[in-house]
Amino acid sequence: MASADRGAFSAHNGPYFHRITPRGAEQAFFAQKRHCNGLGLIHGGMLSAFLDGLLASAAARAARATPVTIHLSIDFLDMGRAGDWVLGEARATRVSRDIAFAEGHAHIGGRDLARASGVFKLMRRRIG
């Protein structure tokens, strides 16, 4: 399903296609020229935003709370270009009362583009 309620930033940079799975969350986007840097490669900032939202979705599912990113670590492993479908999977690795940890990766056809881990503050009420 297309993510419609993920906020203005995600709406502007998407669309992201998103689903919750038994293990965590999956997300995808079709890379367009506007997602690329001057070299024609998917911009690292785009992959970072994509993975941040994906990990947060996995944390939200596991914790049943609204996660806010407090730490995000990303390793860029390969490159993608406009016209590529970028797919990502993530799962929560630990959830406490007010902190969740998650990890995931983004890939194109099984070729890893980036891997990420994040730490999230869990908000028990909706922000905004």
WOBELNOR-V800453 format. One record per residue. RES is the residue in one letter. PHI is phi in whole degrees, -180 to 180 (* if undefined). Layout:
BEGIN
res->[RES | RES]
phi->[PHI | PHI]
END
This chain:
BEGIN
res->[M | A | S | A | D | R | G | A | F | S | A | H | N | G | P | Y | F | H | R | I | T | P | R | G | A | E | Q | A | F | F | A | Q | K | R | H | C | N | G | L | G | L | I | H | G | G | M | L | S | A | F | L | D | G | L | L | A | S | A | A | A | R | A | A | R | A | T | P | V | T | I | H | L | S | I | D | F | L | D | M | G | R | A | G | D | W | V | L | G | E | A | R | A | T | R | V | S | R | D | I | A | F | A | E | G | H | A | H | I | G | G | R | D | L | A | R | A | S | G | V | F | K | L | M | R | R | R | I | G]
phi->[* | -73 | -80 | -105 | -113 | -97 | 102 | -65 | -61 | -67 | -63 | -68 | -90 | -83 | -78 | -101 | -107 | -135 | -152 | -89 | -123 | -58 | -88 | 167 | -146 | -128 | -150 | -147 | -149 | -95 | -67 | -114 | -56 | -68 | -91 | -108 | -89 | -66 | -90 | 83 | -102 | -58 | -65 | -59 | -65 | -67 | -63 | -63 | -63 | -59 | -69 | -60 | -64 | -65 | -63 | -62 | -64 | -65 | -65 | -62 | -62 | -70 | -95 | 54 | -149 | -90 | -89 | -123 | -65 | -117 | -156 | -140 | -122 | -131 | -112 | -88 | -111 | -156 | -119 | -126 | -132 | -55 | 98 | -89 | -88 | -100 | -114 | -142 | -131 | -148 | -147 | -77 | -104 | -162 | -134 | -112 | -61 | -135 | -136 | -131 | -117 | -144 | -142 | -172 | -152 | -117 | -148 | -123 | 54 | 87 | -92 | -65 | -95 | -159 | -125 | -146 | -137 | -146 | -122 | -130 | -79 | -95 | -100 | -85 | -129 | -71 | -92 | 129]
END
